[in-house]
Amino acid sequence: MVREQQATAAPEGAPTHHNKRKEKRKMRQQEAWAFAGSPRGQFIISQALCIAIEEMKKVPAPHTEPSNIADMEYLRDNAFPIYHIVHSREAEL
């Protein structure tokens, strides 16, 4: 049985199924980071933060997560502000 497994193993250095999956996952991560850096990705992340902050603020004590909300507000205000800016201006109209 051991000899059969050795005989069917891929040659050293040859791509394996595991390596191919790992490479695909890495490629998808790179694509996701590229999308996150695009204007559309920035808007989507900003929107997600704004909605999550609003919803998390509705959670009653003792289940509130003030530090998470504060961190999300920091990210929204300093890294992903676009949706908040647009949404705030729409509310003013």
Secondary structure, 3 states (H helix, E strand, C coil): CHHHHHHHCCCCCCCCHHHHHHHHHHHHHHHHHHHHHCHHHHHHHHHHHHHHHHHHHCCCCCCCCHHHHHHHHHHHHHCCCHHHHHHHHHHHC
